[in-house]
Amino acid sequence: MIMKWAATAAAAALALSLPATTAHAAEAAPAAVPQIVPIGVAVSALQLATEDRTGYQRTSFRHWNAGANVSDGCNTRAEVLIAEAVEAPEVGPGCTLTGGVWWSYYDERPVTPAGALDIDHMVPLAEVWDSGASAWTAARRGAYANVLGQGTSLVAVTARSNRSKSDQDPAQWLPPSGSQEVLCRYGAERTATKLRWGLAVDGLERERLLDIAVGCGGTQVEFTPAP
């Protein structure tokens, strides 16, 4: 009982430390402070809300943009691939990537070449819309779609695993690897992304994330609230 109370209190404290979720919250917000919390506390801090996909269009999230370095000729997709390669590709004119090897952790497979990979939004764009982005400005939706400030928000994975995931949440889809390590990583990165962007969860998603957290007691969730 004491442990449960402590976790609940920690989640409440974390929730109070997070920025408001309105589209204009960033205008007066102080500099974001990185957060590192146990996965159970992090999941408990997620706001519950009913999902609503009314008005969603993928084109509401413009991507890929010129990336973090607008002078290198590489768009966001290419910059993610370069950052996540386990064997670096050769970067040619126009940011053409040759060679390189990547590790798709969803299905625990090495992948080459770069064209065989998809860049997955940890929380799919449709789910982001459902969870609060319908109230965002176009600029904020673009910032989410191309975000490079938190490495776990975009991940290079096999096209097959990304397309099997589609726009499903953890109550509907989990990484096909099936290993506990992968499950814990996915649960933590999903939770971190939702907390970073002030996105809500529905009851089924929260229940599944809490179930994952039970088996991932040593896992920490790391995120920095988005501006």
Residue frames as qw, qx, qy, qz and C-alpha x, y, z in Angstrom:
[[0.000, 0.885, 0.466, 0.000, 0.00, 0.00, 0.00],
 [0.302, -0.792, 0.113, 0.518, 2.83, 2.40, 0.83],
 [0.399, -0.146, 0.609, 0.670, 4.56, 1.60, -2.47],
 [0.223, 0.610, 0.677, 0.346, 1.33, 2.17, -4.40],
 [0.114, -0.934, -0.262, 0.213, 0.80, 5.52, -2.68],
 [0.389, -0.593, 0.323, 0.626, 4.39, 6.53, -3.43],
 [0.363, 0.153, 0.682, 0.616, 4.01, 5.69, -7.13],
 [0.089, 0.794, 0.577, 0.169, 0.72, 7.60, -7.31],
 [0.246, -0.887, -0.066, 0.385, 2.26, 10.62, -5.60],
 [0.418, -0.356, 0.486, 0.679, 5.24, 10.52, -7.94],
 [0.293, 0.431, 0.695, 0.496, 2.97, 10.36, -10.96],
 [0.039, -0.910, -0.411, 0.046, 0.97, 13.32, -9.68],
 [0.339, -0.748, 0.168, 0.546, 4.15, 15.32, -9.15],
 [0.399, -0.050, 0.629, 0.665, 5.34, 14.47, -12.65],
 [0.195, 0.673, 0.651, 0.293, 2.00, 15.45, -14.16],
 [0.146, -0.933, -0.213, 0.249, 2.15, 18.82, -12.41],
 [0.398, -0.573, 0.358, 0.621, 5.64, 19.43, -13.79],
 [0.448, 0.261, 0.671, 0.530, 4.55, 18.91, -17.40],
 [0.054, 0.131, -0.144, -0.979, 3.57, 21.81, -19.67],
 [0.564, 0.414, 0.389, -0.599, 0.00, 22.61, -20.61],
 [0.509, 0.142, 0.776, 0.345, -1.24, 20.80, -23.73],
 [0.386, 0.825, 0.294, -0.290, -2.82, 23.77, -25.48],
 [0.712, 0.543, 0.174, 0.410, -1.50, 24.93, -28.81],
 [0.156, 0.865, -0.123, 0.460, -0.16, 28.17, -27.29],
 [0.775, -0.618, -0.054, 0.118, 1.43, 26.73, -24.14],
 [0.785, 0.042, 0.025, 0.617, 4.96, 27.06, -25.54],
 [0.218, 0.797, 0.097, 0.554, 4.68, 30.82, -25.92],
 [0.291, -0.806, 0.248, -0.451, 5.18, 31.55, -22.22],
 [0.954, -0.281, -0.090, 0.053, 6.74, 28.29, -21.04],
 [0.286, -0.808, 0.502, 0.118, 10.18, 28.28, -19.40],
 [0.360, 0.504, -0.768, -0.164, 13.00, 26.13, -20.76],
 [0.922, -0.141, -0.231, -0.278, 12.06, 22.45, -20.61],
 [0.317, -0.601, 0.706, -0.199, 13.77, 20.28, -18.02],
 [0.532, 0.185, -0.803, -0.194, 14.68, 16.67, -18.95],
 [0.740, -0.325, 0.295, -0.509, 12.70, 14.06, -17.03],
 [0.442, 0.229, -0.868, -0.013, 13.82, 10.53, -16.09],
 [0.602, -0.241, 0.416, -0.638, 11.22, 8.46, -14.21],
 [0.322, -0.038, 0.946, -0.020, 10.31, 4.78, -13.71],
 [0.152, -0.133, -0.727, -0.656, 8.03, 3.44, -16.42],
 [0.208, -0.546, -0.808, 0.076, 5.12, 2.79, -14.06],
 [0.124, -0.613, -0.282, 0.728, 5.19, 6.36, -12.78],
 [0.005, 0.234, -0.432, -0.871, 5.44, 7.70, -16.32],
 [0.162, -0.315, -0.826, -0.438, 2.45, 5.71, -17.58],
 [0.208, -0.623, -0.684, 0.317, 0.40, 6.78, -14.56],
 [0.109, -0.507, -0.064, 0.852, 1.10, 10.42, -15.43],
 [0.045, 0.142, 0.660, 0.737, -0.49, 10.14, -18.88],
 [0.399, 0.175, 0.234, -0.869, -3.76, 12.01, -19.23],
 [0.306, 0.306, 0.900, 0.050, -6.87, 9.93, -19.99],
 [0.353, 0.430, -0.028, -0.831, -9.13, 11.12, -22.80],
 [0.731, 0.409, 0.535, -0.112, -11.52, 9.77, -25.42],
 [0.345, -0.188, 0.566, 0.724, -9.95, 9.53, -28.87],
 [0.475, 0.731, 0.355, -0.338, -11.54, 11.39, -31.77],
 [0.523, -0.059, 0.549, 0.649, -10.26, 11.09, -35.35],
 [0.332, 0.834, 0.436, -0.070, -12.70, 13.60, -36.81],
 [0.217, 0.963, -0.102, -0.123, -11.02, 15.73, -39.45],
 [0.592, -0.509, 0.515, 0.355, -7.73, 13.78, -39.57],
 [0.754, 0.653, -0.072, 0.021, -5.66, 13.96, -42.74],
 [0.843, -0.173, 0.073, 0.504, -2.08, 12.75, -43.02],
 [0.437, 0.552, 0.125, 0.699, -1.28, 15.91, -44.95],
 [0.350, -0.905, -0.094, -0.222, -1.97, 17.90, -41.77],
 [0.679, -0.614, 0.291, 0.278, 1.53, 16.75, -40.66],
 [0.578, 0.784, -0.225, -0.029, 3.98, 18.06, -43.27],
 [0.565, -0.554, 0.580, 0.191, 7.09, 15.89, -43.59],
 [0.734, -0.365, -0.129, 0.558, 9.89, 15.29, -44.37],
 [0.078, 0.995, -0.016, -0.053, 11.48, 18.69, -43.94],
 [0.491, 0.737, -0.397, 0.241, 15.12, 19.84, -44.33],
 [0.824, -0.158, -0.437, 0.325, 16.13, 18.25, -41.02],
 [0.530, -0.755, -0.142, 0.359, 18.13, 19.63, -38.13],
 [0.361, -0.463, 0.350, 0.730, 20.95, 20.83, -40.42],
 [0.560, 0.725, 0.284, -0.282, 19.37, 22.67, -43.33],
 [0.196, 0.817, -0.442, -0.313, 22.73, 23.05, -45.08],
 [0.385, -0.359, 0.838, 0.142, 23.69, 19.37, -45.39],
 [0.441, 0.224, -0.605, -0.624, 21.18, 18.46, -48.11],
 [0.235, -0.109, -0.963, 0.069, 19.69, 15.68, -45.97],
 [0.514, -0.456, -0.214, -0.694, 16.02, 15.66, -45.03],
 [0.585, -0.469, 0.449, -0.486, 14.68, 14.33, -41.74],
 [0.989, 0.054, 0.021, -0.135, 14.39, 10.78, -43.01],
 [0.728, 0.480, -0.353, 0.340, 18.03, 10.72, -44.12],
 [0.045, -0.642, 0.508, -0.572, 19.25, 12.31, -40.88],
 [0.808, -0.327, 0.314, -0.377, 17.45, 9.63, -38.84],
 [0.967, 0.226, -0.097, 0.061, 19.02, 6.92, -40.99],
 [0.462, 0.605, -0.443, 0.473, 22.50, 8.39, -40.56],
 [0.325, -0.585, 0.467, -0.578, 22.02, 8.76, -36.80],
 [0.837, -0.220, 0.341, -0.366, 20.67, 5.23, -36.25],
 [0.792, 0.432, -0.430, -0.040, 23.02, 3.25, -38.51],
 [0.822, -0.503, 0.253, 0.087, 25.01, 0.55, -36.73],
 [0.627, -0.076, 0.407, 0.660, 27.42, 0.59, -39.68],
 [0.120, 0.693, 0.051, -0.710, 27.55, 4.07, -41.19],
 [0.681, 0.585, 0.405, 0.175, 26.51, 4.50, -44.83],
 [0.400, -0.056, 0.245, 0.881, 28.50, 6.57, -47.29],
 [0.190, 0.798, 0.397, -0.411, 26.80, 9.92, -47.77],
 [0.485, 0.170, 0.472, 0.717, 27.07, 11.12, -51.37],
 [0.047, -0.024, -0.171, -0.984, 25.90, 14.18, -53.31],
 [0.527, -0.272, -0.333, -0.733, 22.30, 15.11, -52.62],
 [0.496, -0.338, 0.621, -0.503, 22.51, 13.02, -49.43],
 [0.848, 0.166, -0.419, -0.277, 22.43, 9.76, -51.35],
 [0.576, -0.528, 0.586, -0.217, 23.10, 6.92, -48.88],
 [0.746, 0.363, -0.545, -0.124, 25.17, 3.97, -50.04],
 [0.516, 0.109, -0.777, 0.342, 25.85, 0.88, -47.95],
 [0.315, -0.355, 0.413, -0.777, 25.29, 0.96, -44.21],
 [0.436, -0.235, -0.868, -0.015, 23.55, -1.46, -41.85],
 [0.391, -0.398, 0.179, -0.811, 20.66, -0.80, -39.47],
 [0.116, -0.105, -0.949, 0.272, 19.05, -2.78, -36.63],
 [0.480, -0.363, -0.327, -0.729, 15.26, -2.90, -36.75],
 [0.063, -0.185, 0.815, -0.546, 14.46, -3.50, -33.11],
 [0.710, 0.011, 0.106, -0.696, 10.74, -4.15, -33.62],
 [0.970, 0.138, -0.077, -0.185, 11.56, -7.49, -35.25],
 [0.589, -0.613, 0.492, 0.186, 15.25, -7.75, -34.21],
 [0.826, 0.368, 0.324, 0.278, 16.68, -7.92, -37.70],
 [0.314, -0.449, 0.303, 0.780, 19.66, -6.32, -39.44],
 [0.523, 0.747, 0.402, -0.081, 18.62, -4.33, -42.48],
 [0.164, -0.509, 0.414, 0.737, 20.42, -3.06, -45.56],
 [0.337, 0.236, -0.015, 0.911, 20.20, -1.02, -47.76],
 [0.070, 0.175, 0.360, -0.914, 18.63, 2.20, -46.49],
 [0.433, -0.004, -0.392, -0.812, 15.76, 1.91, -48.96],
 [0.499, -0.213, -0.835, -0.096, 14.50, -1.19, -47.15],
 [0.234, -0.293, -0.647, 0.664, 13.71, 0.85, -44.04],
 [0.151, -0.788, -0.408, -0.436, 10.75, 2.96, -43.01],
 [0.132, 0.189, -0.459, 0.858, 11.05, 5.80, -40.51],
 [0.375, -0.561, -0.731, -0.105, 8.30, 5.11, -38.00],
 [0.234, -0.551, 0.188, -0.779, 6.66, 7.78, -35.88],
 [0.113, 0.042, -0.899, 0.421, 6.68, 6.14, -32.45],
 [0.329, 0.491, 0.620, -0.515, 3.16, 7.49, -31.95],
 [0.351, 0.348, 0.666, 0.559, 1.58, 7.33, -35.43],
 [0.007, -0.092, -0.110, -0.990, 0.28, 10.56, -36.90],
 [0.471, -0.434, -0.539, -0.548, -3.38, 9.48, -36.79],
 [0.628, -0.468, -0.563, 0.263, -2.98, 8.52, -33.14],
 [0.311, -0.113, -0.196, 0.923, -1.31, 11.87, -32.42],
 [0.241, -0.299, -0.318, -0.867, -4.33, 13.60, -33.93],
 [0.613, -0.467, -0.603, -0.204, -6.66, 11.48, -31.78],
 [0.659, -0.381, -0.459, 0.458, -4.66, 12.23, -28.66],
 [0.261, -0.768, -0.210, 0.546, -4.57, 16.03, -28.83],
 [0.354, -0.184, 0.390, 0.830, -2.90, 17.25, -32.02],
 [0.161, 0.658, 0.641, 0.362, -6.23, 18.17, -33.60],
 [0.197, -0.943, -0.236, 0.125, -5.97, 21.33, -31.46],
 [0.571, -0.404, 0.224, 0.679, -2.36, 22.08, -32.46],
 [0.286, 0.797, -0.188, -0.497, -1.18, 24.64, -34.96],
 [0.869, 0.488, -0.086, 0.017, 0.08, 23.43, -38.33],
 [0.248, 0.748, -0.550, 0.278, 3.60, 24.42, -37.27],
 [0.493, -0.451, 0.662, -0.340, 3.45, 22.25, -34.15],
 [0.930, 0.167, 0.283, -0.165, 2.14, 19.28, -36.11],
 [0.680, 0.662, -0.283, 0.138, 5.04, 19.74, -38.53],
 [0.090, -0.694, 0.635, -0.329, 7.46, 19.90, -35.61],
 [0.771, -0.209, 0.542, -0.260, 6.14, 16.58, -34.33],
 [0.907, 0.402, 0.098, -0.079, 6.30, 14.89, -37.73],
 [0.641, 0.632, -0.294, 0.323, 9.95, 15.88, -38.22],
 [0.496, -0.826, 0.222, -0.151, 11.16, 15.92, -34.62],
 [0.742, 0.350, -0.463, 0.336, 14.85, 15.23, -34.07],
 [0.169, -0.677, 0.408, -0.589, 15.06, 16.58, -30.52],
 [0.669, -0.312, 0.590, -0.326, 14.20, 13.24, -28.95],
 [0.123, 0.380, -0.853, -0.336, 15.78, 10.22, -30.60],
 [0.230, 0.144, 0.950, -0.156, 13.02, 7.84, -29.58],
 [0.468, 0.509, 0.287, -0.663, 10.25, 9.72, -31.42],
 [0.703, 0.569, -0.276, -0.325, 11.42, 8.54, -34.85],
 [0.600, -0.382, 0.700, 0.061, 12.85, 5.08, -35.38],
 [0.446, 0.463, -0.623, -0.446, 14.23, 3.25, -38.43],
 [0.624, -0.059, 0.742, -0.238, 12.59, -0.18, -38.77],
 [0.225, 0.086, 0.863, 0.444, 11.73, -2.72, -41.45],
 [0.356, -0.030, -0.304, -0.883, 8.98, -1.62, -43.79],
 [0.511, -0.255, -0.788, -0.228, 7.08, -4.80, -42.94],
 [0.349, -0.376, -0.686, 0.516, 6.99, -4.13, -39.20],
 [0.043, 0.193, 0.116, -0.973, 6.10, -0.46, -39.66],
 [0.424, -0.053, -0.456, -0.781, 3.24, -1.24, -41.99],
 [0.485, -0.323, -0.813, -0.009, 1.89, -3.98, -39.76],
 [0.208, -0.341, -0.515, 0.759, 1.82, -1.43, -36.95],
 [0.055, 0.634, 0.512, 0.577, 0.12, 1.21, -39.13],
 [0.149, -0.550, 0.122, -0.813, -1.78, 3.63, -36.87],
 [0.750, -0.432, -0.489, -0.112, -2.46, 1.14, -34.07],
 [0.269, -0.741, 0.420, -0.449, -1.75, 1.74, -30.38],
 [0.054, 0.371, -0.901, 0.217, -0.24, -0.79, -27.92],
 [0.625, 0.068, 0.584, -0.513, -3.68, -2.24, -27.13],
 [0.814, 0.489, 0.082, -0.303, -3.84, -3.35, -30.78],
 [0.792, 0.512, -0.246, 0.225, -0.20, -3.92, -31.81],
 [0.546, -0.746, 0.348, 0.153, 3.12, -4.73, -30.17],
 [0.195, 0.676, -0.660, -0.263, 6.54, -5.38, -31.77],
 [0.928, 0.128, -0.244, -0.252, 6.60, -8.83, -33.40],
 [0.304, 0.504, -0.749, 0.303, 9.93, -9.71, -31.77],
 [0.794, -0.417, -0.381, -0.224, 8.10, -10.77, -28.62],
 [0.615, 0.033, -0.522, 0.590, 11.17, -10.39, -26.39],
 [0.386, -0.782, -0.415, 0.258, 10.77, -8.70, -23.02],
 [0.421, -0.355, 0.096, 0.829, 13.64, -6.32, -23.71],
 [0.081, 0.248, 0.516, 0.816, 11.98, -5.09, -26.90],
 [0.280, -0.696, -0.630, -0.200, 8.59, -4.84, -25.20],
 [0.436, -0.684, -0.276, 0.516, 10.03, -2.71, -22.39],
 [0.302, -0.174, 0.263, 0.900, 11.86, -0.45, -24.82],
 [0.040, -0.424, -0.614, -0.664, 8.75, 0.02, -26.92],
 [0.353, -0.748, -0.561, 0.028, 6.55, 0.75, -23.91],
 [0.431, -0.576, -0.116, 0.685, 9.05, 3.26, -22.56],
 [0.223, -0.054, 0.381, 0.895, 9.56, 5.04, -25.89],
 [0.130, -0.577, -0.660, -0.463, 5.83, 5.18, -26.58],
 [0.399, -0.772, -0.436, 0.235, 5.20, 6.66, -23.13],
 [0.423, -0.401, 0.062, 0.810, 8.11, 9.09, -23.47],
 [0.136, 0.229, 0.504, 0.822, 6.77, 10.39, -26.77],
 [0.250, -0.711, -0.589, -0.290, 3.28, 10.95, -25.40],
 [0.464, -0.721, -0.272, 0.437, 4.64, 12.74, -22.33],
 [0.409, -0.145, 0.226, 0.872, 7.04, 14.84, -24.41],
 [0.030, -0.251, -0.471, -0.845, 4.18, 16.15, -26.54],
 [0.312, 0.069, 0.456, -0.831, 1.46, 16.28, -23.88],
 [0.519, 0.001, -0.623, -0.586, -0.62, 13.62, -25.66],
 [0.672, -0.221, 0.408, -0.577, -3.42, 11.71, -23.97],
 [0.114, 0.090, -0.979, -0.142, -4.22, 7.98, -23.92],
 [0.698, -0.259, -0.246, -0.620, -7.54, 6.19, -23.93],
 [0.726, -0.451, 0.386, -0.347, -8.40, 3.58, -21.31],
 [0.989, 0.129, 0.066, 0.035, -7.33, 0.53, -23.32],
 [0.578, 0.626, -0.320, 0.415, -3.96, 2.00, -24.26],
 [0.237, -0.689, 0.467, -0.500, -3.27, 3.02, -20.66],
 [0.890, -0.269, 0.277, -0.242, -4.22, -0.45, -19.42],
 [0.926, 0.309, -0.076, 0.204, -1.87, -2.13, -21.90],
 [0.328, 0.699, -0.387, 0.504, 0.99, 0.23, -21.05],
 [0.518, -0.591, 0.434, -0.440, 0.48, -0.45, -17.34],
 [0.989, -0.036, 0.134, -0.059, 0.55, -4.19, -18.07],
 [0.722, 0.528, -0.242, 0.375, 3.86, -3.71, -19.90],
 [0.049, -0.757, 0.399, -0.515, 5.24, -1.64, -17.02],
 [0.834, -0.443, 0.222, -0.243, 4.61, -4.47, -14.55],
 [0.961, 0.045, 0.122, 0.243, 7.17, -6.63, -16.36],
 [0.556, 0.577, -0.070, 0.594, 9.66, -3.77, -16.87],
 [0.530, -0.796, -0.246, 0.161, 10.37, -2.71, -13.31],
 [0.580, -0.442, 0.134, 0.671, 13.92, -1.49, -13.99],
 [0.413, 0.472, 0.442, 0.642, 13.02, 0.49, -17.09],
 [0.124, -0.552, -0.202, 0.799, 13.28, 4.28, -17.03],
 [0.386, 0.762, 0.464, 0.236, 11.36, 6.67, -19.25],
 [0.373, -0.392, 0.071, 0.838, 13.42, 9.62, -20.48],
 [0.284, 0.701, 0.506, 0.415, 11.91, 12.65, -22.20],
 [0.183, -0.226, -0.121, 0.949, 12.11, 16.40, -22.46],
 [0.309, 0.709, 0.543, -0.325, 8.80, 18.27, -22.79],
 [0.467, 0.408, 0.437, 0.651, 8.52, 19.72, -26.29],
 [0.077, -0.240, -0.104, 0.962, 8.57, 23.51, -26.67]]
